[in-house]
Amino acid sequence: MSKPIRVALVAGEASGDILGAGLMQQIRQQHDAAVEFVGVGGPLMQAQGLRSSFPMERLAVMGLVEVLGRLPELLRRRRRLVQQLLQDRPDVFVGIDAPDFNLSIELKLREQGIKTVHYVSPSVWAWRQKRVFKIRRACDLMLCLLPFEAGFYQQHQVPVRFVGHPLADSIAMQPDRAGARQRLGIASDVQLVALLPGSRGGEVARLGELFVQSAQLLWQKNPQLTFVLPAASAERRQQLEQIVAGYPQLPLSLLDGQSQDALQACDAVLIASGTATLEAMLFKRPMVVAYRLAGLTHWLLKRMVKSRFFALPNLLAGRELVPEYIQHAATPQALSSALEQALHQPRQQTEAFYQLHQQMRLDASAQSAAAVLQLLGADTERQHAKQS
């Protein structure tokens, strides 16, 4: 019989709340004694028994200006949280994503002898690579969602475990294309292209018209095509309606959310770089990836980023599996031509998507829980060895 354990977790946004809830459920299932959960999390983690020190929403800040405005509060909350955790002395601390907030907590706790795990690697392999030295000091274990991340940490002597990706677990190996088309009211024989220019206002401002212009060029070549464009929120829908109004002939439907249905239903997708490209890959949809940044941001990142690719399917494959276009290379002509190719020869991409999906479908929550408990078990064995 194992001893009761106390696990501290901190998640800073909705995606971390999902990961944390799955991890907590699996820890409780795999550990044959009582488990107490403390820290910070959202409604899903609280439903699994987390006693949250304050609302998770207080950590969910995006954008440099917004972070600067909230910095005094964030620093104060982190300082108090560290004091509380040092008083509670959990057996292990799990920082879920939010590296700027969590790594400093992990460093302070580890210095005081508390085991630390970081769940979801920051993009340290792509830029600001020197962060890996802080990670090495702060973490007893890094849990990675992407397979190529593990090699980077191994090179820098950081204990690491690739646990697979929760999206690969939740998305079926054979997507339900017919069901998605039925939900969207699209006939089975229609050739459909999805446009996903991103969920943030700045992304839609830079990519929305570009994507619609690309669709217009493609439709002029092939008038049989139909297009769908999911809007992530009411604000994004209003933004997109203004763009689409300039193309009254284009057979395009705006959707309220339903991005996963759009991905399952389509024959090809023009998509902004980000996690959505991973979803498109897991739904086995040929894609063209594009991104535009603010001019100064792009100038800075071009000098800092070490990776050959920016689209996740290409990073996973280690080669240019899907066409990717950034900044001035992302033109309506280039994107429409690449989309035409993707529609005509989809298997050039999709055959590799099945292999990548299988590689990442490992039951991430169960793998992560096993790794955390193994870390605690190894620590317990060392303590017993010292005592005997």
Residue pairs with C-beta under 8 A, 6 or more apart in sequence:
1 32
1 33
2 31
2 32
2 33
3 33
3 380
4 33
4 34
4 35
4 36
5 31
5 33
5 34
5 35
5 36
5 91
5 92
5 376
6 35
6 36
6 37
6 38
6 88
6 89
6 90
6 91
7 24
7 27
7 35
7 36
7 37
7 38
7 90
7 91
7 92
7 94
7 372
8 37
8 38
8 39
8 85
8 88
8 90
8 92
8 93
8 94
9 20
9 23
9 24
9 37
9 38
9 39
9 40
9 41
9 45
9 50
9 93
9 94
9 95
9 96
10 39
10 40
10 41
10 59
10 81
10 93
10 94
10 95
10 96
10 98
10 101
10 102
10 105
11 17
11 19
11 20
11 40
11 41
11 42
11 45
11 56
11 96
11 97
11 98
12 40
12 56
12 59
12 60
12 96
12 97
12 98
12 101
12 102
13 56
13 59
13 60
13 97
13 98
14 42
14 60
15 97
16 41
16 42
16 56
16 96
16 97
16 98
16 120
17 41
17 42
17 43
17 44
17 45
17 56
18 44
18 166
19 96
19 97
19 119
19 120
19 166
19 364
19 365
19 368
20 41
20 42
20 44
20 45
20 48
20 50
20 94
20 96
20 119
21 41
21 44
21 45
21 47
21 48
22 166
22 364
22 365
22 368
23 94
23 96
23 119
23 365
23 368
23 369
23 372
24 35
24 37
24 45
24 48
24 49
24 50
25 48
25 365
26 365
26 366
26 368
26 369
26 370
27 35
27 369
27 372
27 373
28 35
28 48
28 49
29 369
30 366
30 369
30 370
30 373
31 373
35 49
36 49
36 51
37 45
37 48
37 49
37 50
37 51
38 50
38 51
38 53
38 85
38 88
38 90
39 50
39 51
39 52
39 53
39 81
39 85
39 93
40 52
40 53
40 54
40 56
40 59
40 81
41 50
41 52
41 56
42 52
42 56
42 57
45 52
45 56
46 52
53 80
53 81
53 84
54 77
58 73
58 74
58 77
59 74
59 77
59 98
59 101
61 67
61 70
61 74
62 200
67 74
74 101
78 101
78 104
78 105
81 105
82 105
82 108
82 109
85 93
85 105
85 109
85 114
86 108
86 109
86 112
86 114
89 114
90 114
91 114
91 115
91 376
92 114
92 115
92 116
92 117
92 372
92 375
92 376
93 105
93 106
93 109
93 114
93 115
93 116
93 117
94 116
94 117
94 118
94 119
94 372
95 101
95 102
95 103
95 105
95 106
95 116
95 117
95 118
95 119
96 102
96 119
96 120
97 119
97 120
99 118
99 122
99 131
102 118
103 118
103 131
103 134
103 135
103 138
103 139
104 138
106 116
106 118
106 138
106 139
107 134
107 137
107 138
109 116
110 116
110 137
110 138
110 139
110 140
115 140
115 375
115 376
115 379
116 138
116 139
116 140
116 141
117 139
117 140
117 141
117 142
117 143
117 371
117 372
117 375
118 135
118 138
118 139
118 141
118 142
118 143
119 143
119 368
120 143
120 144
120 145
121 142
121 143
121 144
121 145
121 146
121 149
121 153
122 131
124 131
124 132
124 135
124 152
125 148
125 149
125 152
125 306
125 307
126 305
126 306
126 307
127 301
127 304
127 305
127 306
127 307
128 304
129 306
132 152
132 153
132 156
132 158
133 156
135 142
135 153
135 158
136 156
136 157
136 158
139 158
139 159
140 159
140 375
141 159
141 160
141 161
141 371
141 372
141 375
142 153
142 158
142 159
142 160
142 161
143 160
143 161
143 163
143 368
143 371
144 150
144 153
144 160
144 161
144 162
144 163
145 162
145 163
145 164
145 165
145 166
145 360
145 364
146 162
146 165
146 312
146 315
146 316
146 360
147 162
147 316
147 359
147 360
148 315
148 316
148 318
149 160
149 162
150 160
150 161
150 162
153 159
153 160
154 160
161 367
161 371
162 362
163 362
163 364
163 367
163 368
163 371
164 360
164 361
164 362
164 363
164 364
164 367
165 278
165 360
165 364
166 364
166 365
167 275
167 278
167 279
167 282
168 282
168 357
168 360
168 361
168 362
168 364
169 361
169 362
169 363
169 364
169 365
171 279
171 282
171 283
171 357
173 354
173 357
173 358
173 361
175 264
175 283
175 284
176 264
177 264
177 265
178 188
179 264
180 260
180 261
180 262
180 263
180 264
180 265
181 187
181 188
181 192
181 265
183 258
183 261
183 265
184 228
184 253
184 255
184 258
184 261
184 262
184 265
186 192
186 226
186 228
186 265
190 226
191 222
191 224
191 225
191 226
191 267
191 343
192 225
192 226
192 227
192 228
192 265
192 266
192 267
193 215
193 218
193 225
193 226
193 227
193 228
193 266
193 267
193 268
193 269
193 270
193 339
193 343
194 227
194 228
194 229
194 230
194 262
194 263
194 265
194 266
194 268
194 269
194 270
194 271
194 285
195 211
195 212
195 215
195 227
195 228
195 229
195 252
195 269
195 270
195 271
196 229
196 230
196 259
196 262
196 263
196 269
196 270
196 271
196 272
196 276
196 280
197 203
197 204
197 207
197 208
197 210
197 211
197 229
197 272
198 204
198 207
198 232
198 272
198 274
198 276
199 232
199 233
199 236
201 235
201 236
201 239
202 294
203 272
204 236
204 239
204 240
205 239
206 292
206 293
206 294
207 272
207 290
207 291
207 292
207 330
208 239
208 240
208 243
209 243
209 246
210 290
210 292
210 330
210 331
210 332
210 335
211 229
211 270
211 290
211 335
212 229
212 243
212 244
212 246
212 247
212 250
212 252
213 332
214 270
214 332
214 335
214 336
214 339
215 225
215 227
215 247
215 250
215 252
215 270
215 336
216 247
216 250
216 332
217 332
217 333
217 336
218 225
218 336
218 339
218 340
219 225
219 227
219 250
219 251
221 336
221 340
222 340
225 251
226 251
226 252
226 253
227 250
227 251
227 252
227 253
228 252
228 253
228 254
228 255
228 262
228 265
228 266
229 240
229 244
229 252
229 253
229 254
229 255
230 254
230 255
230 256
230 257
230 258
230 259
230 262
231 237
231 239
231 240
231 254
231 255
231 256
231 257
232 257
232 259
237 254
237 256
240 254
241 254
244 250
244 252
244 254
255 261
255 262
259 276
259 279
260 279
260 283
262 269
263 269
263 276
263 279
263 280
263 283
263 285
264 283
264 285
266 285
267 285
267 286
267 343
267 346
268 285
268 286
268 287
268 288
268 339
268 342
268 343
268 346
269 280
269 285
269 286
269 287
269 288
270 287
270 288
270 290
270 335
270 339
271 277
271 280
271 287
271 288
271 289
271 290
272 289
272 290
272 291
273 289
273 290
273 291
273 310
273 311
273 312
273 324
273 326
274 312
275 312
277 287
277 289
277 311
277 312
277 313
277 322
278 312
278 313
280 287
280 313
281 287
281 312
281 313
281 316
281 322
281 353
281 356
281 357
282 353
282 357
284 350
284 353
284 354
284 357
285 350
286 322
286 342
286 343
286 346
286 348
286 349
286 350
287 313
287 322
287 342
287 349
288 322
288 323
288 324
288 325
288 335
288 338
288 339
288 342
289 310
289 311
289 313
289 322
289 323
289 324
289 325
290 324
290 325
290 326
290 330
290 335
291 310
291 324
291 325
291 326
291 327
291 330
292 298
292 326
292 327
292 330
293 301
293 326
293 327
298 326
298 327
307 315
308 314
309 315
309 320
309 324
310 324
310 326
311 322
311 324
313 321
313 322
313 349
313 353
313 356
314 320
314 321
314 322
314 324
316 356
316 359
316 360
317 352
317 356
321 349
321 352
322 349
323 338
323 341
323 342
325 331
325 334
325 335
325 338
342 349
